Amino acid sequence: MKHVPIFRWVVLLGLVLIGCSVAGYLATPDYPERETVDLTVLHEEPDGTCEVRWTDPYDGAEHTGSYRCDPYRSARLKAPAYEPGTDLGWDVGYVLAEGPHKGDLSSLDEDEDIEASIEATDGLLAVGLLVTIVGLVGGNIRSVSRLYGMSPGVLRRARRLREAAARVAEDHARAEASVREAWAPLHEELVRERLARLPVTRLRTTYRRRLPTKRLTDGGIRSVRDVLEAGAWGVAHAAGVGRHEGERAWAAARQTADLVARDAVVRLDADGTGPRTAALLRALRVLVEAGPGTRGAAEAGGRLAATLDRKLADAAPAAGWKHMLRAGREERARMPAAVAELRALLAAAEREGLAERFAQASVDLLRGGDHDPEGISARVDFDTRPAAYYTLLASVVATARSGPAGSGGGHPGP
């Protein structure tokens, strides 16, 4: 399960709310500038609705208009007590001190929308700050808890050991591949020669059923190699038989070729001056000089590299705070056990000196035979210990036999 940054989204939400609050403040108009004036109340309703007259303090002109008087002011300021014998009263009002409506009456009730907008932006700011603080505090607490258990040093040592283990396995596999590549053409030639010497009549004993061997011989197919190279269709055409009989003959030849390939042993002293034999001797000498312990080191390196790959993958969050913060809950749950197993593997490797063993084996395998292109020194070394060469060759090619190269194809026919 991948890590979900919940508190990061909480902080983002808080910042969005703060941004909306700031935008609201910027969009809210300022309170208008006002000037107090004396109002002569010409007529007044009980709810405070009045018809008033005032003198513009800026141009001196008198104006009349509707206004919202204070219904709770003293009775002595209302008619008829204010000026007995008249219907006039008195109140204090406000006129605008700026703008195109300068001198016009302005009621404080008009500020209610501005006050409501300011209250709304204040609320957004308070909520945004609270949400942001919760996100920051919660995120830091979660980060600290998730950072527990980091072991970057252990992972670095494990990676170095894994590289050394994988390198020796790859170097040994490369050396054995060189032996097989040099052995394959010699083995192919040997098998082809033996199949060419086997008469087609031998297929009777191999297949244990009656085969048209006389017809094959009459048709020019005299050896097992001829059968393999002709294919099922070629055999059927040469012997004048059906496709089924041709496939039977080809299958018998294929089985015979497999037996010959398993029994064929390349003789390293058969052609001491041949370039292919020299190439095989040079390839074998790399492994011979590296010593019998190289194969064991390579096999141990391959197993250890595979184990370390799995454990390093599980312990990846412990490599550093960035990896830990990106990891999900399940990945962090697997991490402690993986780190503990890596510690145990490193301790065992240190006790057994595996890193040094792998490094030395790689050095021995990389020496190669490039300094002996003619294979002279390899020939001399083979003459001193031929058993080591033959034993090594047998072990290398034991699992690499894929059938004789002189089979004439891997299928019975078109």
Summary of the structure (lengths in Angstrom):
residues: 414
radius of gyration: 50.2
end to end distance: 53.3
largest distance: 155.6
contacts: 1266
relative contact order: 0.12
helix: 65%
strand: 9%
